[in-house]
Amino acid sequence: MTAGITSSRHPAVPVGPVTEVARVRLFRWELPWWAGVLGVYAASRVLTTLLLLALYLVAGAMHWEGGSPQTHPTFLGFAGTWDASYYWRIVEHGYPTTLPVDADGDVQQNEWAFLPLYPLIVRALMSATGLGFPAAGVLVAVLCGAAASLVLYRVVASRVGSISGLWAAVFFCFGPLSFVLQIAYAESLFFLLLFAALLATMTRRYWMVIPFGVAAAFTRPGELALPLTLGIVYVIRAVRARRGRETFGVRERVAMIVAGAVTAAAGLAWPLIAATVTGTPGAYVETELSWWTGFIGRVAFVPLTPWFLFTWRYASVAGALLVVAAIGGYAWLLNRPGIRALGTEVVAFAASYALYLFAVFLPQQSLFRLLMPLAPLAGAPGLTHNRRARTIVLAAGIALQPVALVLLWFVGYP
């Protein structure tokens, strides 16, 4: 697969903060960039649907608990299993006003861990079309996945050209965890909003970050990476302006400060809402911690400690050293020339989002799914312009899809 562009300006050369990218070459066809990306996305959904359908049929034939036709009579119902059931309950019943607790008084898993925008959209679609939750939930996910792929292309292509943009979309669509783009989860919507906010930052349309960021804050945890990204970019631009390397006017400064403040407030709002509705201070944090108990038992939440708690539990000192090595390795990766070519905003976002995951998330099986917002990094020219490397990555992504489906569907939740 190769890509090229046809544009009224010089191809693959940044024009201001963004490169104009009009067309791509997909196999032998030259297409508008959006048609090429949507073609990739459609092909990937056909593959993943066939894999999911095969797993559904095998689960029925083997009588696997939790995924058989006896448990889920329809294929769409199968795509609405596991945590999607919480979204289903939110659509039908809303959020509980009283938190469920166990015999020891500890908060149990409940709907407050899942934010409201995705179920609101699904419920609106159900009301407008008469569809049930599984069909409506999957449809919203698939459409948002397509839109996220388009925006991801723009994010990468605007900095390093259409070849890298198209291959970033390919890796995103055919990755091991790409099945989340078509199950009744909020991930697709979250990816779309994050990538759109990142693109707005890259094009210096800072006021546009606000609607995307606020929407993301009520879709999935992780939106707080956006105000941190804005803060990092603000400092870098201010330093460059002081050295005379670029202009950084008052209007842009005000827009960045306001956008950062609003998106930060939005990112912190849900815990306050949960506490207000339930009358329980810390309702959201305690709910999130209920998912940790199966891995490390009941603990208090202290930022920047979850990775060490998890690895120390299972590997002691070696586990802690592994975390330190992972941090060092990631910092090294972000400093590579190919990654830096993606632009200050992408690197700042990648650092901010990774810091968020490290600060608050327990690294269990959901980690791989939560790493997907880092998809712009896969557009690094060192990977996308190396035929052997990109072929290996694509083949590995496709080969690992059925492995991920079996492991995450029947061993751990996706």
N, C-alpha and C positions, 0 to 999 in steps of 0.2 A: 504494500500500500504506500503510495507516495502522495505528496500534496504540492500544489503550487498556487500562485495567486495572479490575478489580473486586476490591475488597479490603475486609476488615473494618476496615482503618485508612484514613487519608486517603491517597488516591492520590498517587504521585510525591513524597511528603514523607518524608525520611529518618526512620526510627525507630531511634534509637541509631545504630550505625554502618552499618546496612543498611536499605534500603527493602523492605517486603513487596510483592511483585509477583505477582499470582495469575493474571491473564488478559490476553490480547492480542486485538486485533481485526485479522484478516488478511483484506483485501478486505471482503467482507460478513459474514464469519463471526467470531463471538466464540468464542475457544477458550482452553483452559488454556494457559498460557505455553509449556509444554514441547511441546504439540501444534503450536502455531504455529511454533516454531523447527524442530521436526522436519519439518514440512511444507515450510518453506523449504529445509531441507537436502536433502530428498528431491527436490524440484524441481531444485535445483542439480546433484545427482548425475545426474539424467536428462540434463540439458543437457550436462554435461561428458562423460558416457559417449558420447553421440551424437557429440560433437566428436572424442573419442579414436578412436571406431570409424571415423569418416570419414577421419581421418588414417591409420589403419591400412590401410584399403582403398586410399587414394590412394598410400600408400607401396608397396603391392604392385603396383598398376597402373603406377607410375612407376619401379619397381625401385630405390627409394631404399635405399642401403646402411644397415644398422643397424636398419631398422624394417619390412622387408617380410615378408610371410607366408613367404617362403622362409627367412628368418633366424629368424622366430618364428612357427611354424605356428598358434598359437592367440592369440586376442586377450588372454587373461590373461597369456600369456608376453610379449606386447608391453608390458603394464603392469608387467612385472618386469624391464625392461631397465636399462641404464646402471648407476648405483651400486647399484641393488637387487641386482645380481649379487653384490656383496660380502656382503650380508646372506644371500643364498642359500648362499654358501660357508661363512659362519659357522654357519648352521643345519646344514649337512652335515658340516663338517670342523673347526669351531672356529677358534681363532686360531693363526697360525703361531708356533712357538717360535723360529724363526730368521727375521730380517728379510731380505727379498729386496733385493739391491743390484745396481747396474749395474757396468759395467766400471771406473768411476772410484771405486767403493766407496760411492757415494751411495745412500741408502735409496730404494727405489721404492715406488709406491703399493701398499698392502696393507690387510688387514682391520682392522688396529689403529686406523684412523681412524674406525671405526664401532663404536658402543657396544653392549653386549650385551642390554639388556632387550627391545628389539623382537624380535630373532631368537629369544630365549628364549621369548617369548610365541607367536611364530609356530610354533616347533618343537613347543611343547606342543599347539597347536591341530592341527597336522599329525598328531601322535601320537594325539590323541583322535578325530579325524575321518577320517583317511586321505587328507586333501587334500594336493595337491602344494604346493610353495612359492608359486607365483604366486597360486593361489586363496586359500590361507591368508593370505599377505601382504597381498593386496588386501582381504580380509574384515576383518582386524584394523585396517587403515588406515581403511576406511569406517566401522566401528563407533566407533573412537576419534574420527574426525572429527565424527560425530554428537554424541558426548558432549562434545567440545570446544566445539561450537557452543552447546550447552545451558549450559555453564559460562560461556562468553563472555557470553551474554545476562545471566546472573545478575550477573556482574562489572559490566556497564554499567548494567543496570536498577536495581541496588541503590543507585546514586548519582544517576542522572539520569532514571530512569523507563523505562517499558516501550517507548515509541516509540523512544527512542535504543537501548535494548537490542535490540529486534527489528531495527532497521536496521544495527546493528553486526554482527549475525549474518548479515544479508542480504549486506553488503559482504564479509564473510569467506567466505561460501559461494559467491558469484558473482564473486569477484575474479579477476584475470588468472592468478594462480598457483594457483587453487583445485584444479587437477587433482592436486596433491600429496596431497589428502585421500583419494585413491582409487587411488594406486599403491603398490607394495610398498616404501615408504619409512617411516622412523620419525617423520616430521614430525607426523602426526595424533596419535600417542601423546604426543609432546613438547608439542604445543599443549595437550592435555588436562591434562597434569601441571602445566605452567606456570600455566595459567589457574586450576586448582584451588588451587595454592599461593597465587596472588595473591588469590583469593576468601577463603581461610582467613586471610590477612593482613588483609584488609579487614574481616572479621567478628571480628577479634582472637582467633581460635582458633589461637594461635601454635604450639601443640604439633602441630596438624595440618599445619603447613607441613613438618615433618620428613619424614613418609613420602612426601609428594608431591615434595618437593625432592630427597630421596635417589634416588627412582625416576627423576626427570628427569635427575639427574646421570649416570645410566647409560643414558640414552636418546639424547640429542643434546648436543653442546657448547652452552654458553650458560646452564647452570643457575647459574653463579656470579653471575648478576644477582640471584638471589633473596636470598642473604645480604647483598649490598650494599643491596638494597631494605630489608631488615629494619633494617640499620644506619642508613639515612637516616631511616626512620620512627621508630626509637628516639630519635634525636637530636631530631627535631621534637616528638615527644610529651613528651620530657623537658623541653624548653624551654617548651612550653605548660603543663606541670604546674608548673614553677617560677614561671610568671607567673599561676598560679591559673586558667587557662582550661580545664583538664580534670584528671581524676584519672589517675594512672599508678602503680598499686600495685606492690609488690614482686613479687608472683606474675607479673604481666605482664612486668615487667622481666626476671625470671629466665627466663621462657619465651622471650622474644625473644632473649636472649643465647645460651641453649642451642640454640635453633633455628638462629640464625645461625652458630654454631660448627659444628654438625653438618652443615648444608647446605654450608658452606664446605669442610669436610673431605671431604665426598662429591664436591664439584666438583673437587677436586684429586687424587682417588684414582686415576683411570684412568691418568694418566701414570706413576704409581708402579707400578701393576699391570703395565702394558706393559713397563716397565723390568725388573721382577722376573722376569716370565715369559720374556722374550727375552734377558735378561742384557746388554742394551744401554741404558746411560743415555741419556735423551733419545729413546727409541724412538718415543714418541707424537709429540713435536714434529717429529722428523725425518720421520716418516710424513706428517704434515700438510704439511710444507714441500714434499714431493714433488709435491703438487698445485699448488704455486706456480711450478714451474720453467717450465711452458709460457707463463707470463705475464711473469715478471721474472727468470727464471733461478734458479740456486742461490744462496740468500742465507742469512745467519744470522738467527734470529728475535730481534727486539728489540721488546718491547711498545710500542704507540702509534706505531709507524712504518709498518705495512703500507700504510695508505691513501696516505701520502706517497710510499712507494716505488713504488706502482703508478701514481699520477697523474704523478709526476715522470718515470717511464719513458716515458710516452706523451704528456705535455703540458708537461713541464719546469715552469717557474715558474708558468705559468697553471694547471697541474694542482694544484700546492700551494695556490695561492690559492683554487681551487675547493673544496678540502677545508676550508680555513678558513671559506669562505663557507657551506658545508654545515653545519659545526658551529654557526656563528652563527645560521643559519636554523632549525636544529632547537631550539636554546636559546630562540629567539624563539617558536617554535611551542608549546613546553611551557609557556611563560608566558602564553599566550592564555587569556582567561577561560573559553572553552568547554572547553578542555582541563583547566584547573584545576578545573572543576566536576566532573570525573570522580573527584576525590578525591586526597588526598596519596599514597595507596598506588599508584594507577595512574601518577601522574606520576613518583613515585620509581622504579617499575619501568621505565617507558619510558626514563628517563634512565640507569638502571643497565644495561639491556639494550643500549641504543645505545652506551654506553661500552664494554661488552664487545666488541661488533662492531668498534668503532673500534680497540680495543687489540690484538686478536689476529687479525682476519679480513682477508684480502686481498679487496678489493671487485671480484670478477669476476661472472660471470653468476648465480652462486648467491645473490648478495646479495639479490635481490628475494624469493627464497623465504625467506631467513633474516630478512627484515623482518616476516614474517607474525605472529610473536608480539606485535607492536605493534598488533594488531587492536583492542584496546580503545580506542585513540585515535580510531578511526573512529566511536565512539559520541558524540563531542562534540556537544552540542546545536546549536551553530552550523551544523553540517552536517546532522544528522538531522532538525531541525525546519525546514529550508529545502527546500521541495518541489523547486524547480528544481535546487538543488545536489545533492541526493541522487539525483535522476533522472539527472543528468549522470554522477555517479560510478558508478551502477549500470550505465548504458548503456556507459560506457567499460570497466568491468570485463568485461562480457559480450563486447564487441567485441574486446578484447585477448586473450581466452582462446585463440582459434585462432592468433593471431599468436605468443603465448607458446609454445604447443604446437609449432608448426613450428620456431621459433628454438631452443628449448631441447631439442627432441628430435633435431634433425638438424644444428644448428650448434654448440650447446654443451650439455653435460649438464644435465638439470633438477636 
